[in-house]
Amino acid sequence: MKRTLGVCYYPEHWPEAQWAEDAQRMAELGLTWVRIGEFAWKRMEPREGEYDWGWLDRAIETLGAAGLKVVLGTPTATPPKWVCKKHPDMFAVDEQGHVRGYGSRRHYCFSHQGFLEECRGVVRAIAERYGRNPHVAAWQTDNEYGCHDTVISYSDAARDRFRGWLRGQFPGQGNDGDIDALNAAWGNVFWSMDYDDFDEIGLPNLTVTEPNPAHVHAFRRFASEEVVAFNRAQVEIIRAHSDAPIAHNYMGRVTEFDHFKVGDDLDIASWDSYPLGFLEDRVGADAADQRAYARQGDPDFQAFHHDLYRAVGKGRWWIMEQQPGPVNWAPYNPSPLPGMVRLWTWEAFAHGAEAVCYFRWRQAPFAQEQMHAGLLRPDSVAAEAFGEAAQVRDELADAPDVASAQAPVGIVFDYDADWAWSVQSHGAGLSYFGLVFDWYRACRKLGLSVDILPSSAREFSGYAAVIVPGMMHVPIDLKVALQASDTKSILGPRTAARDADFNIPTPLPPAWAGSDLVVSRVQSMRPDLPVPIEGGGHVHLYLEQVEGGGEVVLHTADAPVAVRLDAQTTYVAGWGDDEAHMRLIEAVAPDLATMHMPEGVRCRDTGTERFWFNYTDQPVQVEGHTLPAAGVLRLRL
């Protein structure tokens, strides 16, 4: 599999006389892919049923004539005004009941069936016209599902479809559903919340105090299924007219829908990587790390998502948008440290990316993103990242093809668990994503490559350790698969803490066959009151009191923190810091070849190469080599 480069381009933004020159410069820069079209609905269909394809025909032909391959996006993330006037109730509604209307992008509710039909219409027209075009070599559905908090909608359309979805979850006679079964499953006897009919069920917002967590969790599952169905509708149309692969561009730390389920209908997973924007906006780094990595990005956040989307794409994944310079949307928007655009590109390739596409070709001089840098300045002069992309082009000339290899450690990531934690975090700022990311960072600090595994995984052979942190509902067949495997597994905290309907199960969790360990009490902790672990490290944020179990692996002065359930399985009854997690990984899987990384330095193994990355602004020594600030070192294995 060849490593390739690409770019995002908006021909509708520029004079047509400029297209050919742009295409030629892209080809000279060594780019292969050009994504276009994902925001151009109004230009494609200026009025209902009236299509203007001339400009798009010429743009695709111009790019193709330069030897470039087109990724054609469906434009459904930006419905034009005529669509909104036709369907004035198509907008999403936020938790406070405010309509999220026209004026930017992603202004639609996934549940609105009239809007879905409009989307089917424009996607069908595009697919019929370009499905067999030789220059259209890939597709992208919509753009960044979930960006700007747009999955959860409290609209009338969502309410009505949610009721229908619930009838399917609690089937009864005919199509009516079993309302008594729902009441029992949700515990609606509490606070006298029993319903007599599904049509009495509203949405879990605007309540006096917190709504029933089972109700909220069910609504989160429903909202995710709406995204899956919306995406599938587009994919089915494209597949009827084209054999080219289909992708969607996911976002960093957007967990409101199940990306694995969306990915089941796609050929390629891609994501949009903005390391500097995410450091301030999504990583959760403390003030010291935000200062230390202000121009480099977090050393693990991009890598985590590379591994996540490799799993979502079942091995096929891209970066559809790679930050090339300052962005416009974070609290602070510094320039990348020189060399970082090259580092981010090579890091994606080291994790198996087929393509890295930069956003965007030329900085826009107008509208909302005019402060977002591109490979070119608005005056078409090359910006700083242009030279770094050219350097990667030259380095790719003698680089081996991507060779995949199973990592020594797997971490299970479950979107349903993320929703459960968000419904009932039990402590300010606690999140499932944060817990999983902490375990991932500990692995990386030990020099370990990691595979992210879906919660549907049932085969774990070849891994020295599999980590299942905080998965609040664990299906019985996953428990059985973990116990039957020869792989060492690490569970907890909160693993198996709820059943499928958000009830505390009995026997008490973790209810592990052959073990008498139970979680008897749980507490969330002030972040400024960590508890030291004997031998090094701390437990903080979350701590469980456990009874029973086997050998204690880690403990505080007062209580066990990690206890063996059986020869293969260890339960962690707390949220550890990096040192605690690293100690535990080495204790549970002593055969792992670990290396304690210098601050800000990471490595990644492929089937043929070892990559070293220096996220710091100072040179470091690794394996007898000087790795400069923002440096990349490739070594053949």
Long-range contacts (C-beta under 8 A, 24 or more apart in sequence): 1-354, 1-401, 1-402, 2-354, 2-401, 2-402, 3-349, 3-353, 3-354, 3-355, 3-356, 3-396, 3-399, 3-401, 3-402, 4-32, 4-33, 4-354, 4-355, 4-356, 4-396, 5-29, 5-30, 5-31, 5-32, 5-33, 5-345, 5-355, 5-356, 5-357, 5-358, 5-389, 5-392, 5-393, 5-396, 6-31, 6-32, 6-33, 6-34, 6-35, 6-71, 6-318, 6-355, 6-356, 6-357, 6-358, 7-31, 7-33, 7-34, 7-35, 7-357, 7-358, 7-359, 7-360, 7-361, 7-375, 8-34, 8-35, 8-36, 8-320, 8-321, 8-357, 8-358, 8-359, 8-360, 8-361, 9-34, 9-35, 9-36, 9-63, 9-360, 9-361, 10-36, 10-39, 10-40, 10-360, 10-361, 10-364, 11-36, 11-55, 11-56, 11-59, 11-62, 12-40, 12-43, 12-55, 12-59, 13-362, 13-364, 14-362, 16-55, 16-58, 19-58, 19-59, 19-62, 19-63, 20-62, 20-65, 20-66, 22-361, 22-362, 23-62, 23-63, 23-65, 23-66, 23-68, 24-66, 26-63, 26-66, 26-68, 26-361, 27-66, 27-67, 27-68, 29-375, 29-386, 29-389, 29-390, 29-393, 30-389, 30-390, 30-392, 30-393, 30-394, 30-396, 31-68, 31-389, 32-68, 32-69, 32-355, 33-68, 33-69, 33-70, 33-71, 33-137, 33-138, 33-355, 33-357, 34-63, 34-68, 34-69, 34-70, 34-71, 34-361, 35-70, 35-71, 35-72, 35-73, 35-140, 35-320, 35-357, 36-60, 36-63, 36-70, 36-71, 36-72, 36-73, 37-72, 37-73, 37-74, 37-75, 37-126, 38-73, 38-74, 38-75, 38-77, 38-78, 38-140, 38-142, 38-143, 39-73, 39-75, 39-77, 39-78, 39-105, 39-143, 40-75, 40-78, 41-75, 41-76, 41-78, 41-79, 41-80, 41-83, 41-122, 42-78, 42-80, 42-81, 44-75, 44-122, 44-125, 44-126, 45-80, 45-122, 45-125, 46-80, 47-82, 48-82, 48-83, 48-86, 51-125, 53-129, 56-130, 60-130, 60-133, 60-135, 60-136, 61-135, 63-135, 64-134, 64-135, 68-135, 69-135, 69-137, 69-138, 70-133, 70-135, 70-136, 70-137, 70-138, 71-137, 71-138, 71-139, 71-140, 71-247, 71-320, 71-357, 72-126, 72-130, 72-136, 72-138, 72-139, 72-140, 73-139, 73-140, 73-141, 73-142, 73-143, 74-119, 74-122, 74-123, 74-126, 74-139, 74-140, 74-141, 74-142, 74-234, 74-238, 75-122, 75-126, 76-108, 76-119, 76-122, 76-123, 76-141, 76-142, 76-234, 77-105, 77-106, 77-142, 77-143, 77-144, 78-105, 78-106, 78-143, 79-107, 79-108, 79-115, 79-118, 83-115, 83-118, 86-114, 86-118, 87-112, 87-114, 87-115, 87-118, 89-155, 89-156, 89-157, 90-114, 90-115, 90-157, 91-155, 92-150, 92-153, 92-155, 93-153, 93-154, 93-155, 93-158, 94-149, 94-154, 95-152, 95-154, 95-205, 95-206, 96-205, 96-206, 97-154, 97-205, 97-206, 100-150, 104-148, 104-368, 105-143, 105-148, 106-143, 106-144, 106-147, 106-148, 106-150, 108-150, 109-153, 109-155, 109-157, 109-158, 110-151, 110-153, 110-158, 110-223, 110-226, 110-227, 110-229, 110-230, 111-153, 111-155, 111-157, 111-158, 111-160, 111-161, 111-162, 111-226, 112-155, 112-157, 113-157, 116-230, 116-233, 119-230, 119-233, 119-234, 120-233, 120-234, 120-237, 123-233, 123-234, 123-237, 123-238, 124-237, 127-237, 127-238, 127-240, 127-241, 127-242, 128-241, 130-242, 131-238, 131-240, 131-241, 131-242, 131-244, 132-241, 132-242, 136-242, 136-244, 137-244, 138-244, 138-245, 138-246, 138-247, 138-268, 139-238, 139-242, 139-244, 139-245, 139-246, 139-247, 140-246, 140-247, 140-248, 140-249, 140-270, 140-320, 141-231, 141-234, 141-235, 141-238, 141-246, 141-247, 141-248, 141-266, 142-230, 142-231, 142-234, 142-248, 143-249, 144-249, 144-250, 144-251, 144-254, 144-272, 145-227, 145-230, 145-231, 145-248, 145-250, 145-254, 145-257, 145-262, 146-227, 146-250, 146-251, 146-254, 146-256, 146-257, 147-251, 147-254, 149-256, 151-223, 151-224, 151-226, 151-227, 151-256, 151-257, 152-219, 152-220, 152-223, 152-256, 153-223, 154-203, 154-205, 154-206, 158-203, 158-223, 158-226, 159-202, 159-203, 161-222, 161-226, 162-201, 162-203, 162-219, 162-222, 163-198, 163-199, 163-201, 165-222, 165-225, 166-198, 166-201, 166-218, 166-222, 167-198, 169-218, 185-214, 185-501, 185-503, 186-212, 186-214, 186-215, 186-218, 186-501, 186-502, 187-212, 187-214, 187-503, 188-212, 213-423, 213-424, 213-502, 214-501, 214-502, 214-503, 216-423, 217-419, 217-420, 217-423, 217-502, 220-256, 220-419, 220-422, 220-423, 221-416, 221-419, 223-256, 223-257, 224-256, 224-257, 224-258, 224-261, 224-415, 224-419, 225-261, 227-257, 227-262, 228-257, 228-258, 228-261, 228-262, 228-265, 231-262, 231-265, 231-266, 232-265, 235-265, 235-266, 245-316, 247-318, 247-320, 249-320, 249-321, 250-309, 250-312, 252-278, 252-282, 252-301, 252-302, 252-305, 253-278, 253-282, 253-283, 253-433, 255-415, 255-418, 255-419, 255-432, 255-433, 256-419, 257-415, 258-415, 258-416, 259-308, 259-309, 259-312, 259-415, 260-311, 260-312, 260-415, 260-454, 260-455, 260-456, 262-312, 263-312, 263-313, 263-314, 266-313, 267-313, 267-316, 268-313, 268-316, 268-317, 268-318, 268-354, 269-309, 269-310, 269-312, 269-313, 269-316, 269-317, 269-318, 270-309, 270-313, 270-317, 270-318, 270-319, 270-320, 271-305, 271-308, 271-309, 271-317, 271-319, 271-320, 272-319, 272-320, 272-321, 272-359, 273-302, 273-305, 273-319, 273-321, 273-322, 273-323, 273-344, 273-348, 274-321, 274-323, 274-327, 274-330, 275-301, 275-302, 275-323, 275-336, 275-340, 275-344, 276-323, 276-326, 276-327, 276-330, 276-333, 276-334, 276-336, 277-323, 277-327, 277-329, 277-330, 277-333, 278-302, 278-330, 279-330, 280-330, 280-331, 280-332, 281-329, 281-330, 281-331, 284-429, 284-434, 284-437, 292-600, 292-616, 293-600, 293-615, 294-332, 294-334, 295-334, 295-335, 295-336, 295-337, 295-340, 295-617, 296-336, 296-337, 296-340, 296-343, 296-600, 296-615, 296-616, 296-617, 296-630, 297-340, 297-344, 297-615, 298-615, 299-444, 299-600, 299-601, 299-602, 299-613, 299-615, 300-437, 300-440, 300-441, 300-444, 300-602, 301-437, 302-344, 302-347, 302-348, 303-347, 303-351, 303-444, 303-602, 303-604, 304-437, 304-440, 304-452, 306-347, 306-348, 306-351, 306-352, 306-353, 307-351, 307-407, 307-440, 307-450, 307-451, 307-452, 308-413, 308-452, 310-351, 310-352, 310-451, 310-452, 311-413, 311-451, 311-452, 311-453, 311-454, 312-454, 315-352, 315-404, 316-354, 317-352, 317-353, 317-354, 318-353, 318-354, 318-355, 318-356, 318-357, 319-345, 319-348, 319-353, 319-355, 319-356, 319-357, 320-357, 320-359, 321-357, 321-358, 321-359, 321-360, 322-348, 322-356, 322-357, 322-358, 322-359, 323-359, 324-358, 324-359, 324-360, 324-373, 324-374, 324-375, 324-383, 324-385, 324-389, 325-373, 325-374, 325-383, 325-384, 325-385, 326-371, 326-372, 326-373, 327-371, 327-372, 327-373, 328-368, 328-369, 328-370, 328-371, 328-372, 329-372, 333-371, 335-384, 336-384, 336-385, 337-617, 337-629, 337-630, 338-384, 338-630, 339-388, 339-628, 339-629, 339-630, 339-631, 340-630, 341-384, 341-385, 341-388, 341-389, 342-388, 342-389, 342-391, 342-392, 342-630, 342-632, 343-613, 343-614, 343-615, 343-630, 343-631, 343-632, 345-388, 345-389, 345-392, 346-392, 346-395, 346-611, 346-613, 346-632, 346-634, 347-604, 347-611, 347-613, 347-632, 349-399, 349-402, 350-604, 350-606, 350-609, 350-611, 350-613, 351-604, 352-402, 352-404, 352-606, 353-402, 354-402, 356-392, 358-385, 358-389, 399-634, 400-608, 400-609, 400-636, 402-606, 403-606, 403-607, 403-608, 403-609, 404-606, 404-607, 405-449, 405-605, 405-606, 405-607, 406-451, 406-462, 406-463, 407-448, 407-449, 407-450, 407-451, 407-463, 407-605, 408-448, 408-449, 408-463, 408-464, 408-465, 408-592, 408-593, 409-443, 409-448, 409-449, 409-450, 409-451, 409-463, 409-464, 409-465, 409-466, 409-467, 409-585, 409-589, 409-592, 410-450, 410-451, 410-452, 410-453, 410-457, 410-460, 410-463, 410-465, 410-466, 410-467, 410-487, 411-436, 411-439, 411-440, 411-443, 411-450, 411-451, 411-452, 411-453, 411-466, 411-467, 411-468, 411-469, 412-452, 412-453, 412-454, 412-455, 412-457, 412-466, 412-467, 412-468, 412-471, 413-452, 413-453, 413-454, 413-455, 414-454, 414-455, 414-471, 415-455, 416-455, 416-473, 417-455, 417-470, 417-471, 417-472, 417-473, 420-472, 420-473, 420-498, 420-502, 421-470, 421-472, 421-494, 423-502, 424-502, 425-524, 426-522, 426-524, 426-542, 427-524, 427-525, 427-541, 427-542, 428-524, 429-527, 430-524, 430-541, 430-542, 430-575, 432-470, 432-472, 435-469, 435-470, 435-493, 435-575, 436-469, 436-470, 438-575, 438-576, 438-577, 438-578, 438-581, 439-467, 439-469, 439-490, 439-581, 441-578, 442-578, 442-581, 442-582, 442-585, 443-467, 443-585, 444-597, 444-602, 445-578, 445-582, 445-596, 445-597, 446-582, 446-585, 446-586, 446-592, 446-594, 446-595, 446-596, 446-597, 447-593, 447-594, 447-595, 447-596, 447-597, 447-603, 448-585, 448-592, 448-594, 449-603, 449-604, 449-605, 457-481, 459-485, 460-485, 460-487, 460-489, 461-485, 461-486, 461-487, 462-487, 463-487, 464-488, 464-589, 464-591, 464-592, 465-489, 465-490, 465-585, 465-588, 465-589, 465-592, 466-490, 467-585, 468-495, 469-493, 469-495, 469-572, 470-494, 470-495, 471-495, 471-496, 472-496, 472-497, 472-498, 473-498, 473-499, 473-500, 474-510, 479-512, 479-513, 482-568, 482-569, 483-512, 483-513, 483-514, 483-566, 483-568, 483-569, 485-568, 486-568, 487-568, 488-568, 488-569, 488-570, 488-588, 488-589, 489-568, 489-569, 489-570, 490-569, 490-570, 490-572, 490-584, 490-585, 490-588, 491-565, 491-569, 491-570, 491-571, 491-572, 492-544, 492-571, 492-572, 492-573, 492-574, 493-522, 493-542, 493-543, 493-544, 493-572, 493-573, 493-574, 493-575, 494-522, 494-542, 494-544, 495-571, 497-522, 510-565, 510-571, 512-565, 512-566, 512-569, 512-571, 514-565, 514-566, 515-548, 515-549, 515-550, 515-565, 515-566, 515-569, 516-548, 516-549, 517-546, 517-547, 517-548, 517-549, 517-550, 517-563, 517-565, 517-571, 518-546, 518-547, 518-548, 519-544, 519-545, 519-546, 519-573, 520-545, 520-546, 520-547, 521-545, 530-577, 531-556, 531-574, 532-556, 532-557, 533-561, 533-576, 533-580, 533-583, 535-583, 536-579, 536-580, 536-583, 537-576, 537-577, 537-578, 537-579, 537-580, 537-581, 537-582, 537-583, 538-576, 538-577, 538-579, 538-580, 539-574, 539-575, 539-576, 539-577, 539-580, 540-575, 540-576, 540-577, 541-575, 542-574, 542-575, 543-573, 543-574, 543-575, 544-573, 544-574, 545-573, 546-571, 546-573, 553-584, 553-587, 553-588, 554-580, 554-583, 554-584, 554-587, 562-587, 598-622, 601-627, 605-637, 606-637, 607-637, 608-636, 608-637, 609-634, 609-635, 609-636, 609-637, 610-634, 610-635, 610-637, 611-635
